[in-house]
Amino acid sequence: MSTHTPLPLRLVYLALALAWWFGTGLGRLARRRVVVLCYHAVSATQREGFRRQVASIASRVIPTSEIDAAVLRGGRGLPAVCLTFDDGYVGLRENVFPVAAELGAPVTVFVVSENLARPPAWPLPPGAPEAGEPLLGADELREAMGTGWVRVGAHTATHPRLPDCADAALHDELAGCRARIESQLGVTIDELALPHGEYDERTLAAARQAGYRAICSLDACLHPARLPAGVIGRYLMSPDAWPIEFHLTCAGAYAWLHAVRGLLRRVARRRRRAAPVGELRHGASPRAGTEAAVCAGGVHEGSR
């Protein structure tokens, strides 16, 4: 979630989520589905807010390894929830892992194999609160895994935009990353989180060939959804989210968000194709106007 989202747009998202929740019979369409949340850093000042969030859903939290089993198992209540953390910031050691153990809520941390134990080498969004914070090292990850409440997955070798990588670099980012993490931690790695949530057909094919069973994106949707095979959508989340935003997200009330974004992207593409060349060259692109309207607000925005 972006706490810098303009308040009016954030309220629009919230109103749509409430309308969806009541219009679908208090979330009946979310049954037999799983909500996967994607956090990044959690600071000391956010720890209590994070604890309150997890405490409110602790009975529904499952490890990412059980997502498909939860879908098959189904149930009459609210959807199961998975907690994931991209990058693996060192603050998780004090602000997340103890909460997970206390409340019995498993978490999965996706790490960048060539960036352990030092600050991120990739650009962060302007004003990112985690700028300069180091990432967990191999020893700290092994210690966390030893508690039984922390799983580790891959977040590539260097955190690039994967669709931009040449074939050889793509192989190293995926297969090479997996091999290095497995060697360092002594565990099997079969879950991948895509940097910035970006992928294309070539990226997915390379990820499957590298041995990844689950590929986590930032498509804001419940699981399962109409995504390519093996891809699991996630909702960006922050301990600073309003309680009602958090609870509605975990209840599946933002299930409409992915479809709306897809529709606006298609509209933006049509506008780009129809726009005169001079307008696209010298003016703001249609994508910048149309997609920004839906991609700038709400709980589930941004990419890192």
Long-range contacts (C-beta under 8 A, 24 or more apart in sequence): 1-236, 1-237, 1-238, 1-240, 1-241, 1-245, 1-298, 1-299, 1-300, 1-301, 2-296, 2-297, 2-301, 2-302, 3-238, 3-240, 4-127, 5-296, 5-297, 5-298, 5-301, 6-296, 6-297, 9-296, 9-297, 9-298, 10-297, 10-298, 10-299, 12-297, 13-254, 13-257, 13-297, 13-298, 13-299, 14-242, 14-244, 14-245, 14-248, 14-298, 16-256, 17-245, 17-248, 17-249, 17-253, 17-254, 17-256, 18-248, 18-253, 20-253, 20-254, 20-255, 20-256, 21-248, 21-251, 21-253, 24-255, 27-78, 27-79, 27-251, 27-252, 27-253, 29-252, 29-255, 30-78, 30-79, 30-222, 30-251, 30-252, 30-253, 30-255, 31-74, 31-75, 31-76, 31-77, 31-78, 31-79, 32-71, 32-74, 32-75, 32-79, 33-71, 33-79, 33-222, 33-223, 33-224, 33-252, 33-255, 34-62, 34-67, 34-70, 34-71, 34-79, 34-80, 34-81, 34-82, 34-222, 34-223, 35-79, 35-80, 35-81, 35-82, 35-222, 35-223, 35-235, 35-249, 35-250, 35-251, 35-252, 36-64, 36-67, 36-81, 36-82, 36-84, 36-216, 36-223, 36-232, 36-233, 36-234, 36-235, 37-81, 37-82, 37-83, 37-84, 37-234, 37-235, 37-236, 37-237, 37-249, 37-250, 38-84, 38-85, 38-86, 38-193, 38-216, 38-218, 38-234, 38-235, 38-236, 38-237, 39-83, 39-84, 39-85, 39-86, 39-96, 39-237, 39-238, 39-239, 40-85, 40-86, 40-87, 40-89, 40-130, 40-304, 41-87, 41-89, 41-91, 41-92, 41-129, 41-130, 41-133, 42-85, 42-89, 42-91, 42-92, 42-95, 42-96, 42-239, 43-91, 43-95, 43-129, 43-130, 44-91, 44-94, 44-95, 46-95, 46-238, 46-239, 46-240, 47-94, 47-95, 47-96, 47-99, 47-239, 49-239, 49-240, 50-95, 50-96, 50-99, 50-239, 51-99, 51-102, 51-103, 52-243, 53-237, 53-239, 53-241, 53-246, 54-83, 54-99, 54-100, 54-103, 54-105, 55-103, 56-243, 56-246, 56-247, 56-250, 57-81, 57-105, 57-250, 58-103, 58-104, 58-105, 60-250, 61-104, 61-105, 61-106, 62-106, 63-106, 63-108, 63-151, 64-108, 64-151, 64-153, 64-191, 64-214, 64-216, 65-151, 65-191, 67-214, 67-223, 67-232, 71-223, 71-224, 78-250, 78-251, 78-252, 79-222, 79-250, 79-251, 79-252, 81-250, 82-108, 83-107, 83-108, 84-108, 84-109, 84-110, 84-153, 84-193, 84-216, 84-234, 85-109, 85-110, 86-110, 86-155, 86-193, 86-304, 87-111, 87-112, 87-120, 87-130, 87-135, 87-155, 87-159, 87-304, 88-112, 88-116, 88-135, 88-136, 88-141, 88-155, 89-130, 89-133, 89-134, 89-135, 89-136, 90-133, 90-134, 90-135, 90-136, 90-140, 91-130, 91-133, 92-136, 92-144, 93-136, 93-140, 93-144, 97-144, 97-147, 97-149, 97-150, 100-147, 100-149, 100-150, 101-147, 101-149, 104-149, 105-149, 106-149, 106-150, 106-151, 107-149, 107-150, 107-151, 108-150, 108-151, 108-152, 108-153, 108-191, 109-136, 109-141, 109-144, 109-150, 109-151, 109-152, 109-153, 110-152, 110-153, 110-154, 110-155, 110-191, 110-192, 110-193, 110-216, 111-135, 111-136, 111-141, 111-152, 111-153, 111-154, 111-155, 111-181, 112-155, 112-156, 112-157, 112-158, 112-159, 112-177, 113-154, 113-156, 113-157, 113-176, 113-177, 113-180, 113-181, 113-184, 114-157, 114-158, 114-177, 114-180, 115-158, 115-159, 116-141, 116-184, 120-159, 121-158, 121-159, 122-158, 122-159, 122-160, 122-195, 124-304, 125-302, 125-304, 128-304, 138-184, 138-185, 141-185, 142-185, 142-186, 145-185, 145-187, 151-191, 152-181, 152-185, 152-187, 152-189, 153-189, 153-190, 153-191, 153-192, 153-193, 153-214, 153-216, 154-178, 154-181, 154-189, 154-191, 154-192, 154-193, 154-212, 155-192, 155-193, 155-195, 156-192, 156-194, 156-195, 159-195, 160-195, 161-195, 161-196, 161-198, 162-194, 162-195, 162-198, 162-199, 162-203, 163-198, 163-199, 163-200, 163-202, 163-203, 167-206, 170-202, 170-203, 170-206, 171-206, 171-210, 174-206, 174-207, 174-210, 174-212, 175-206, 175-209, 175-210, 175-211, 178-210, 178-211, 178-212, 190-214, 191-215, 191-216, 192-216, 194-218, 195-304, 196-303, 196-304, 197-234, 197-303, 198-303, 199-228, 199-231, 201-228, 204-228, 204-230, 204-231, 218-303, 219-258, 220-254, 220-257, 220-258, 220-261, 220-300, 221-255, 221-257, 221-258, 221-259, 222-252, 222-255, 225-258, 233-258, 235-299, 235-300, 236-299, 236-300, 236-301, 236-302, 237-299, 237-300, 238-299, 241-299, 245-299, 246-299, 249-299, 249-300, 254-298, 254-299, 254-300, 257-298, 257-300, 260-294, 261-291, 261-294, 261-295, 264-290, 264-291, 264-293, 264-294, 265-290, 265-291
